[in-house]
Amino acid sequence: MDKDLIYEILSAVEEIPEGRVATYGQIARLIGRDKNARLVGKVLSVAEYFGKYPCHRVVNHAGRLVPGWKEQEHLLLQEGVLFKDAAHVDLKRCQWDCGSN
């Protein structure tokens, strides 16, 4: 993967305010790669090697948390993010309005 692209994605993730979430597709649109939501997910899976970023604030299009990443729910709850159920954040109330929707 191109390091410039990685840092472009991580820079967009870094902009998500505390208490808000964004979707993989939303981040892809922000960097001008509308159809690359999966690429965003791939980059976030290795983000720890590039620094500390609030990757826990990124969820899928339905608000679902990353399966198997128990800490994500805890981190989002600490920030006041509201949940619809144990596995989904309430996107209607907590999605970041970055102008890309």
C-alpha positions as CSV (number, residue, x, y, z in Angstrom):
1,M,0.0,0.0,0.0
2,D,1.1,3.5,-0.8
3,K,2.1,5.3,2.4
4,D,0.7,8.6,1.2
5,L,-2.7,7.0,0.8
6,I,-2.5,5.4,4.2
7,Y,-1.7,8.8,5.8
8,E,-4.5,10.5,3.8
9,I,-7.0,7.9,5.2
10,L,-5.6,8.2,8.7
11,S,-5.7,12.0,8.5
12,A,-9.4,11.9,7.6
13,V,-10.0,9.5,10.6
14,E,-8.2,11.9,12.9
15,E,-10.7,14.6,12.0
16,I,-13.7,12.6,13.5
17,P,-14.7,14.5,16.6
18,E,-14.9,12.8,20.0
19,G,-18.4,11.4,20.5
20,R,-19.1,11.0,16.8
21,V,-18.6,8.1,14.3
22,A,-18.0,7.9,10.6
23,T,-18.5,5.0,8.2
24,Y,-15.8,3.4,6.1
25,G,-17.6,4.7,3.0
26,Q,-17.8,8.2,4.4
27,I,-14.0,8.2,4.9
28,A,-13.5,6.9,1.4
29,R,-15.7,9.7,0.0
30,L,-13.7,12.3,2.0
31,I,-10.5,11.3,0.3
32,G,-12.1,11.1,-3.2
33,R,-12.3,7.3,-3.4
34,D,-16.0,6.7,-3.3
35,K,-15.9,3.0,-4.0
36,N,-13.0,2.1,-1.7
37,A,-14.7,1.6,1.7
38,R,-12.9,-1.8,2.0
39,L,-9.6,-0.2,1.4
40,V,-10.3,2.2,4.3
41,G,-11.0,-0.9,6.5
42,K,-7.8,-2.5,5.4
43,V,-5.8,0.6,6.3
44,L,-7.4,0.9,9.7
45,S,-6.6,-2.7,10.5
46,V,-2.9,-1.8,10.3
47,A,-3.1,1.8,11.6
48,E,-1.3,1.0,14.9
49,Y,1.9,0.7,12.8
50,F,1.6,4.4,11.7
51,G,0.7,6.1,15.0
52,K,-2.2,6.6,17.3
53,Y,-5.5,7.4,15.5
54,P,-9.1,7.2,16.7
55,C,-10.0,4.2,14.5
56,H,-12.6,3.1,17.0
57,R,-14.7,5.9,15.7
58,V,-15.2,4.2,12.3
59,V,-18.1,1.7,11.8
60,N,-19.7,0.1,8.8
61,H,-22.7,1.6,6.9
62,A,-25.2,0.2,9.3
63,G,-23.3,1.4,12.4
64,R,-22.0,-2.1,13.2
65,L,-18.9,-2.3,15.3
66,V,-15.8,-4.3,14.2
67,P,-16.5,-8.0,15.1
68,G,-14.1,-9.3,17.8
69,W,-12.8,-5.8,18.8
70,K,-14.3,-5.6,22.3
71,E,-12.4,-2.4,23.2
72,Q,-14.2,-0.4,20.4
73,E,-17.5,-0.4,22.3
74,H,-15.9,0.6,25.5
75,L,-14.0,3.5,23.9
76,L,-17.1,4.8,22.1
77,L,-19.2,4.5,25.3
78,Q,-16.5,6.6,27.1
79,E,-17.0,9.3,24.5
80,G,-20.8,9.3,24.9
81,V,-21.7,7.6,21.6
82,L,-25.2,6.2,21.7
83,F,-26.0,2.6,20.7
84,K,-29.1,1.0,19.1
85,D,-28.1,-2.4,20.5
86,A,-24.9,-4.1,21.7
87,A,-23.3,-4.2,18.2
88,H,-24.6,-1.0,16.5
89,V,-24.1,2.6,17.2
90,D,-27.0,5.0,16.6
91,L,-25.9,6.6,13.3
92,K,-28.9,9.0,13.2
93,R,-27.8,10.6,16.4
94,C,-24.0,10.1,16.4
95,Q,-22.7,10.2,12.8
96,W,-20.2,12.9,12.0
97,D,-21.6,15.5,9.7
98,C,-18.5,16.2,7.6
99,G,-20.4,17.2,4.5
100,S,-19.6,13.9,2.7
101,N,-23.0,12.2,3.2
